[in-house]
Amino acid sequence: MLSDSHHCVRPASEEERAFLESLIREDFARCHPGETLEDVRRRAAFSKEDRGLLRDWMAVAVNRARLTISPICRIAGLTNALDRRCD
């Protein structure tokens, strides 16, 4: 799945970033042996290819988080930290 090239996932906090990365870390490692998300995040500061790669993986993480969190949000009546509302 590709994300819109003008849309960027910007986690609200370091904890949210860590949570999102935890949802994709295993699949990322399987698809990119020898690389880590930290490597890509560091290179994204100066490489448009890595910026796009990180953006696409974070979009996958957000979608996974929505699938995980939204049902819990509905039951608890809480807001979803990823989009500030429950779907």
The first five atom37 places (N, CA, C, CB, O) and aatype in JSON, in Angstrom:
{
  "aatype": [12, 10, 15, 3, 15, 8, 8, 4, 19, 1, 14, 0, 15, 6, 6, 6, 1, 0, 13, 10, 6, 15, 10, 9, 1, 6, 3, 13, 0, 1, 4, 8, 14, 7, 6, 16, 10, 6, 3, 19, 1, 1, 1, 0, 0, 13, 15, 11, 6, 3, 1, 7, 10, 10, 1, 3, 17, 12, 0, 19, 0, 19, 2, 1, 0, 1, 10, 16, 9, 15, 14, 9, 4, 1, 9, 0, 7, 10, 16, 2, 0, 10, 3, 1, 1, 4, 3],
  "atom_mask": [
    [1, 1, 1, 1, 1],
    [1, 1, 1, 1, 1],
    [1, 1, 1, 1, 1],
    [1, 1, 1, 1, 1],
    [1, 1, 1, 1, 1],
    [1, 1, 1, 1, 1],
    [1, 1, 1, 1, 1],
    [1, 1, 1, 1, 1],
    [1, 1, 1, 1, 1],
    [1, 1, 1, 1, 1],
    [1, 1, 1, 1, 1],
    [1, 1, 1, 1, 1],
    [1, 1, 1, 1, 1],
    [1, 1, 1, 1, 1],
    [1, 1, 1, 1, 1],
    [1, 1, 1, 1, 1],
    [1, 1, 1, 1, 1],
    [1, 1, 1, 1, 1],
    [1, 1, 1, 1, 1],
    [1, 1, 1, 1, 1],
    [1, 1, 1, 1, 1],
    [1, 1, 1, 1, 1],
    [1, 1, 1, 1, 1],
    [1, 1, 1, 1, 1],
    [1, 1, 1, 1, 1],
    [1, 1, 1, 1, 1],
    [1, 1, 1, 1, 1],
    [1, 1, 1, 1, 1],
    [1, 1, 1, 1, 1],
    [1, 1, 1, 1, 1],
    [1, 1, 1, 1, 1],
    [1, 1, 1, 1, 1],
    [1, 1, 1, 1, 1],
    [1, 1, 1, 0, 1],
    [1, 1, 1, 1, 1],
    [1, 1, 1, 1, 1],
    [1, 1, 1, 1, 1],
    [1, 1, 1, 1, 1],
    [1, 1, 1, 1, 1],
    [1, 1, 1, 1, 1],
    [1, 1, 1, 1, 1],
    [1, 1, 1, 1, 1],
    [1, 1, 1, 1, 1],
    [1, 1, 1, 1, 1],
    [1, 1, 1, 1, 1],
    [1, 1, 1, 1, 1],
    [1, 1, 1, 1, 1],
    [1, 1, 1, 1, 1],
    [1, 1, 1, 1, 1],
    [1, 1, 1, 1, 1],
    [1, 1, 1, 1, 1],
    [1, 1, 1, 0, 1],
    [1, 1, 1, 1, 1],
    [1, 1, 1, 1, 1],
    [1, 1, 1, 1, 1],
    [1, 1, 1, 1, 1],
    [1, 1, 1, 1, 1],
    [1, 1, 1, 1, 1],
    [1, 1, 1, 1, 1],
    [1, 1, 1, 1, 1],
    [1, 1, 1, 1, 1],
    [1, 1, 1, 1, 1],
    [1, 1, 1, 1, 1],
    [1, 1, 1, 1, 1],
    [1, 1, 1, 1, 1],
    [1, 1, 1, 1, 1],
    [1, 1, 1, 1, 1],
    [1, 1, 1, 1, 1],
    [1, 1, 1, 1, 1],
    [1, 1, 1, 1, 1],
    [1, 1, 1, 1, 1],
    [1, 1, 1, 1, 1],
    [1, 1, 1, 1, 1],
    [1, 1, 1, 1, 1],
    [1, 1, 1, 1, 1],
    [1, 1, 1, 1, 1],
    [1, 1, 1, 0, 1],
    [1, 1, 1, 1, 1],
    [1, 1, 1, 1, 1],
    [1, 1, 1, 1, 1],
    [1, 1, 1, 1, 1],
    [1, 1, 1, 1, 1],
    [1, 1, 1, 1, 1],
    [1, 1, 1, 1, 1],
    [1, 1, 1, 1, 1],
    [1, 1, 1, 1, 1],
    [1, 1, 1, 1, 1]
  ],
  "atom_positions": [
    [[0.84, -1.16, 0.0], [0.0, 0.0, 0.0], [0.89, 1.24, 0.0], [-0.96, -0.01, 1.21], [1.81, 1.35, 0.81]],
    [[0.62, 2.13, -0.89], [1.38, 3.37, -0.94], [0.55, 4.49, -0.35], [1.79, 3.71, -2.38], [-0.67, 4.53, -0.51]],
    [[1.22, 5.38, 0.32], [0.52, 6.52, 0.89], [0.61, 7.69, -0.08], [1.1, 6.91, 2.26], [1.44, 7.69, -0.99]],
    [[-0.23, 8.68, 0.13], [-0.19, 9.9, -0.65], [1.16, 10.57, -0.42], [-1.37, 10.86, -0.28], [1.59, 10.71, 0.73]],
    [[1.83, 10.97, -1.47], [3.18, 11.53, -1.33], [3.2, 12.85, -0.57], [3.81, 11.72, -2.7], [4.26, 13.31, -0.15]],
    [[2.03, 13.46, -0.4], [1.97, 14.74, 0.33], [1.5, 14.55, 1.77], [1.04, 15.71, -0.4], [1.42, 15.51, 2.53]],
    [[1.19, 13.32, 2.12], [0.71, 13.04, 3.48], [1.84, 12.43, 4.29], [-0.52, 12.1, 3.45], [2.49, 11.48, 3.86]],
    [[2.06, 12.96, 5.44], [3.13, 12.49, 6.31], [2.54, 12.07, 7.65], [4.22, 13.58, 6.5], [1.7, 12.79, 8.2]],
    [[2.95, 10.94, 8.17], [2.53, 10.52, 9.5], [3.46, 11.21, 10.48], [2.56, 8.95, 9.66], [4.68, 11.0, 10.44]],
    [[2.9, 12.01, 11.35], [3.71, 12.7, 12.36], [3.19, 12.31, 13.75], [3.66, 14.25, 12.16], [2.23, 12.91, 14.25]],
    [[3.81, 11.33, 14.35], [3.37, 10.92, 15.69], [3.43, 12.09, 16.66], [4.23, 9.76, 16.22], [4.33, 12.92, 16.61]],
    [[2.44, 12.13, 17.55], [2.33, 13.23, 18.5], [3.41, 13.18, 19.58], [0.97, 13.21, 19.14], [3.73, 14.21, 20.18]],
    [[3.96, 12.01, 19.82], [4.95, 11.88, 20.88], [5.92, 10.75, 20.54], [4.27, 11.62, 22.25], [5.69, 9.97, 19.61]],
    [[6.99, 10.68, 21.3], [7.96, 9.59, 21.14], [7.29, 8.24, 21.45], [9.19, 9.81, 22.06], [7.61, 7.24, 20.81]],
    [[6.39, 8.22, 22.41], [5.69, 6.98, 22.77], [4.82, 6.51, 21.61], [4.82, 7.18, 24.03], [4.78, 5.32, 21.31]],
    [[4.11, 7.44, 20.97], [3.27, 7.08, 19.83], [4.12, 6.56, 18.68], [2.42, 8.28, 19.38], [3.75, 5.59, 18.03]],
    [[5.26, 7.21, 18.41], [6.17, 6.75, 17.36], [6.66, 5.34, 17.66], [7.36, 7.71, 17.22], [6.7, 4.48, 16.77]],
    [[7.03, 5.1, 18.91], [7.52, 3.77, 19.3], [6.41, 2.72, 19.14], [8.03, 3.79, 20.77], [6.67, 1.61, 18.69]],
    [[5.19, 3.08, 19.5], [4.06, 2.16, 19.35], [3.84, 1.84, 17.87], [2.78, 2.76, 19.96], [3.7, 0.67, 17.51]],
    [[3.82, 2.86, 17.02], [3.61, 2.64, 15.59], [4.72, 1.78, 15.0], [3.53, 3.98, 14.85], [4.45, 0.85, 14.24]],
    [[5.96, 2.07, 15.36], [7.07, 1.29, 14.83], [7.02, -0.16, 15.32], [8.39, 1.92, 15.23], [7.44, -1.07, 14.61]],
    [[6.51, -0.38, 16.53], [6.41, -1.75, 17.03], [5.45, -2.59, 16.18], [5.95, -1.74, 18.49], [5.59, -3.81, 16.11]],
    [[4.49, -1.94, 15.55], [3.51, -2.65, 14.73], [4.08, -3.1, 13.38], [2.31, -1.78, 14.5], [3.53, -3.99, 12.73]],
    [[5.18, -2.49, 12.95], [5.74, -2.8, 11.63], [7.17, -3.35, 11.68], [5.72, -1.58, 10.78], [7.69, -3.81, 10.66]],
    [[7.79, -3.29, 12.84], [9.22, -3.63, 12.95], [9.54, -5.03, 12.39], [9.65, -3.56, 14.41], [10.5, -5.18, 11.64]],
    [[8.76, -6.02, 12.75], [9.03, -7.39, 12.31], [8.9, -7.54, 10.8], [8.09, -8.37, 13.01], [9.75, -8.15, 10.15]],
    [[7.83, -6.98, 10.22], [7.65, -7.05, 8.78], [8.71, -6.26, 8.04], [6.26, -6.54, 8.39], [9.19, -6.68, 6.99]],
    [[9.09, -5.1, 8.59], [10.14, -4.3, 7.96], [11.45, -5.1, 7.92], [10.34, -2.97, 8.73], [12.13, -5.13, 6.9]],
    [[11.79, -5.75, 9.02], [13.03, -6.52, 9.09], [13.01, -7.68, 8.09], [13.25, -7.05, 10.52], [14.04, -8.03, 7.51]],
    [[11.85, -8.28, 7.9], [11.74, -9.38, 6.96], [11.88, -8.88, 5.5], [10.38, -10.09, 7.14], [12.47, -9.56, 4.66]],
    [[11.35, -7.69, 5.22], [11.41, -7.14, 3.86], [12.75, -6.46, 3.55], [10.29, -6.14, 3.67], [13.15, -6.38, 2.39]],
    [[13.43, -5.99, 4.59], [14.69, -5.25, 4.41], [15.76, -5.83, 5.34], [14.49, -3.73, 4.69], [16.14, -5.19, 6.32]],
    [[16.24, -7.04, 5.03], [17.25, -7.67, 5.91], [18.49, -6.78, 6.06], [17.65, -9.04, 5.35], [18.97, -6.18, 5.1]],
    [[18.98, -6.71, 7.28], [20.18, -5.93, 7.54], [19.92, -4.45, 7.8], [0.0, 0.0, 0.0], [20.85, -3.71, 8.12]],
    [[18.68, -4.01, 7.65], [18.34, -2.61, 7.92], [17.37, -2.54, 9.09], [17.73, -1.93, 6.66], [16.65, -3.5, 9.38]],
    [[17.35, -1.41, 9.74], [16.4, -1.18, 10.82], [15.6, 0.08, 10.52], [17.12, -1.06, 12.2], [15.99, 0.9, 9.69]],
    [[14.48, 0.21, 11.19], [13.7, 1.44, 11.04], [14.51, 2.65, 11.49], [12.39, 1.36, 11.85], [14.35, 3.75, 10.94]],
    [[15.38, 2.46, 12.48], [16.22, 3.56, 12.94], [17.17, 4.02, 11.83], [17.02, 3.13, 14.18], [17.39, 5.21, 11.67]],
    [[17.73, 3.05, 11.07], [18.6, 3.39, 9.94], [17.85, 4.25, 8.93], [19.14, 2.1, 9.27], [18.35, 5.28, 8.48]],
    [[16.66, 3.8, 8.57], [15.87, 4.52, 7.57], [15.47, 5.9, 8.09], [14.61, 3.7, 7.18], [15.53, 6.88, 7.36]],
    [[15.06, 5.96, 9.36], [14.66, 7.25, 9.94], [15.82, 8.24, 9.92], [14.16, 7.06, 11.39], [15.63, 9.41, 9.62]],
    [[17.02, 7.76, 10.22], [18.2, 8.62, 10.22], [18.52, 9.11, 8.8], [19.42, 7.87, 10.8], [18.81, 10.29, 8.59]],
    [[18.45, 8.19, 7.83], [18.75, 8.57, 6.44], [17.65, 9.42, 5.82], [18.96, 7.33, 5.6], [17.91, 10.17, 4.88]],
    [[16.44, 9.32, 6.32], [15.31, 10.08, 5.76], [15.54, 11.59, 5.85], [14.02, 9.71, 6.49], [14.94, 12.36, 5.11]],
    [[16.41, 12.01, 6.76], [16.69, 13.43, 6.9], [17.35, 14.01, 5.64], [17.6, 13.67, 8.1], [17.24, 15.21, 5.38]],
    [[18.02, 13.16, 4.86], [18.7, 13.67, 3.67], [18.45, 12.86, 2.4], [20.18, 13.73, 3.92], [19.01, 13.17, 1.35]],
    [[17.63, 11.84, 2.47], [17.36, 10.99, 1.31], [15.86, 10.92, 1.03], [17.93, 9.57, 1.53], [15.08, 10.45, 1.86]],
    [[15.45, 11.4, -0.15], [14.03, 11.38, -0.47], [13.52, 9.95, -0.62], [13.75, 12.18, -1.74], [12.35, 9.68, -0.35]],
    [[14.37, 9.03, -1.06], [13.96, 7.64, -1.17], [13.65, 7.04, 0.2], [15.04, 6.81, -1.87], [12.63, 6.37, 0.38]],
    [[14.53, 7.29, 1.16], [14.28, 6.79, 2.51], [13.11, 7.51, 3.17], [15.53, 6.95, 3.37], [12.37, 6.9, 3.94]],
    [[12.93, 8.78, 2.88], [11.78, 9.53, 3.4], [10.48, 8.88, 2.9], [11.85, 11.03, 2.96], [9.53, 8.71, 3.67]],
    [[10.46, 8.53, 1.61], [9.28, 7.87, 1.06], [9.07, 6.48, 1.63], [0.0, 0.0, 0.0], [7.94, 6.08, 1.92]],
    [[10.16, 5.73, 1.79], [10.07, 4.4, 2.38], [9.52, 4.47, 3.8], [11.45, 3.72, 2.37], [8.63, 3.7, 4.17]],
    [[10.05, 5.38, 4.59], [9.58, 5.54, 5.97], [8.12, 5.98, 5.99], [10.46, 6.55, 6.72], [7.33, 5.48, 6.79]],
    [[7.76, 6.92, 5.12], [6.38, 7.4, 5.05], [5.43, 6.25, 4.75], [6.25, 8.49, 3.97], [4.39, 6.12, 5.39]],
    [[5.78, 5.41, 3.78], [4.91, 4.3, 3.41], [4.77, 3.28, 4.54], [5.44, 3.62, 2.17], [3.67, 2.78, 4.79]],
    [[5.88, 2.96, 5.2], [5.81, 2.01, 6.31], [5.01, 2.59, 7.49], [7.22, 1.64, 6.77], [4.26, 1.86, 8.15]],
    [[5.16, 3.87, 7.75], [4.4, 4.48, 8.85], [2.91, 4.53, 8.51], [4.92, 5.9, 9.15], [2.07, 4.43, 9.41]],
    [[2.57, 4.67, 7.24], [1.16, 4.62, 6.84], [0.58, 3.23, 7.12], [0.99, 4.98, 5.32], [-0.56, 3.1, 7.56]],
    [[1.38, 2.19, 6.87], [0.96, 0.83, 7.2], [0.75, 0.71, 8.71], [2.01, -0.22, 6.71], [-0.23, 0.12, 9.16]],
    [[1.67, 1.28, 9.48], [1.56, 1.22, 10.95], [0.29, 1.91, 11.44], [2.79, 1.86, 11.61], [-0.38, 1.39, 12.33]],
    [[-0.03, 3.06, 10.89], [-1.24, 3.78, 11.3], [-2.47, 2.95, 10.99], [-1.32, 5.16, 10.6], [-3.39, 2.87, 11.8]],
    [[-2.51, 2.33, 9.81], [-3.66, 1.49, 9.48], [-3.77, 0.3, 10.42], [-3.56, 1.0, 8.03], [-4.88, -0.06, 10.83]],
    [[-2.66, -0.3, 10.77], [-2.69, -1.41, 11.72], [-3.14, -0.94, 13.1], [-1.3, -2.07, 11.83], [-3.9, -1.63, 13.78]],
    [[-2.69, 0.23, 13.49], [-3.08, 0.76, 14.79], [-4.58, 1.04, 14.83], [-2.3, 2.04, 15.11], [-5.24, 0.78, 15.84]],
    [[-5.11, 1.57, 13.75], [-6.56, 1.84, 13.7], [-7.35, 0.55, 13.84], [-6.93, 2.54, 12.39], [-8.38, 0.53, 14.52]],
    [[-6.89, -0.51, 13.21], [-7.57, -1.8, 13.32], [-7.5, -2.34, 14.75], [-6.97, -2.8, 12.35], [-8.42, -3.01, 15.21]],
    [[-6.4, -2.04, 15.43], [-6.2, -2.51, 16.79], [-6.94, -1.65, 17.81], [-4.72, -2.54, 17.12], [-7.55, -2.17, 18.74]],
    [[-6.87, -0.34, 17.62], [-7.36, 0.59, 18.64], [-8.84, 0.94, 18.49], [-6.56, 1.84, 18.6], [-9.53, 1.08, 19.49]],
    [[-9.33, 1.08, 17.28], [-10.7, 1.54, 17.08], [-11.75, 0.73, 17.82], [-11.02, 1.53, 15.63], [-12.63, 1.33, 18.45]],
    [[-11.71, -0.62, 17.78], [-12.72, -1.37, 18.54], [-12.64, -1.08, 20.04], [-12.55, -2.87, 18.3], [-13.67, -1.0, 20.71]],
    [[-11.45, -0.91, 20.55], [-11.29, -0.61, 21.98], [-11.86, 0.78, 22.27], [-9.79, -0.68, 22.4], [-12.51, 0.98, 23.29]],
    [[-11.61, 1.73, 21.37], [-12.13, 3.09, 21.52], [-13.65, 3.08, 21.59], [-11.66, 3.97, 20.37], [-14.26, 3.73, 22.44]],
    [[-14.26, 2.33, 20.68], [-15.72, 2.32, 20.64], [-16.29, 1.77, 21.95], [-16.23, 1.48, 19.46], [-17.25, 2.32, 22.49]],
    [[-15.69, 0.71, 22.45], [-16.18, 0.1, 23.69], [-15.99, 1.05, 24.87], [-15.46, -1.24, 23.96], [-16.89, 1.21, 25.7]],
    [[-14.83, 1.66, 24.95], [-14.51, 2.51, 26.1], [-15.01, 3.94, 25.93], [-13.02, 2.53, 26.32], [-15.04, 4.7, 26.91]],
    [[-15.41, 4.33, 24.71], [-15.85, 5.69, 24.48], [-14.69, 6.69, 24.51], [0.0, 0.0, 0.0], [-14.89, 7.86, 24.81]],
    [[-13.5, 6.22, 24.19], [-12.31, 7.07, 24.22], [-12.0, 7.58, 22.83], [-11.11, 6.3, 24.78], [-12.48, 7.04, 21.83]],
    [[-11.19, 8.62, 22.76], [-10.74, 9.11, 21.46], [-9.51, 8.34, 21.03], [-10.45, 10.62, 21.51], [-8.73, 7.88, 21.86]],
    [[-9.36, 8.22, 19.75], [-8.22, 7.53, 19.16], [-7.07, 8.51, 19.04], [-8.58, 6.92, 17.77], [-7.21, 9.54, 18.39]],
    [[-5.95, 8.21, 19.64], [-4.8, 9.12, 19.64], [-4.23, 9.3, 18.23], [-3.72, 8.59, 20.57], [-3.54, 10.28, 17.98]],
    [[-4.51, 8.38, 17.33], [-3.93, 8.47, 15.99], [-4.63, 9.49, 15.1], [-3.97, 7.11, 15.32], [-3.99, 10.15, 14.29]],
    [[-5.93, 9.63, 15.25], [-6.61, 10.63, 14.43], [-7.52, 11.5, 15.28], [-7.42, 9.95, 13.31], [-8.39, 12.2, 14.76]],
    [[-7.33, 11.45, 16.55], [-8.02, 12.28, 17.54], [-9.52, 12.02, 17.6], [-7.77, 13.74, 17.24], [-10.28, 12.81, 18.18]],
    [[-9.95, 10.92, 17.0], [-11.34, 10.5, 17.11], [-11.41, 9.02, 16.78], [-12.28, 11.33, 16.17], [-10.52, 8.49, 16.12]],
    [[-12.46, 8.36, 17.23], [-12.64, 6.96, 16.86], [-13.35, 6.9, 15.53], [-13.44, 6.19, 17.95], [-14.24, 7.7, 15.25]],
    [[-12.95, 5.94, 14.7], [-13.61, 5.76, 13.38], [-15.0, 5.18, 13.57], [-12.78, 4.83, 12.46], [-15.71, 4.96, 12.6]]
  ]
}
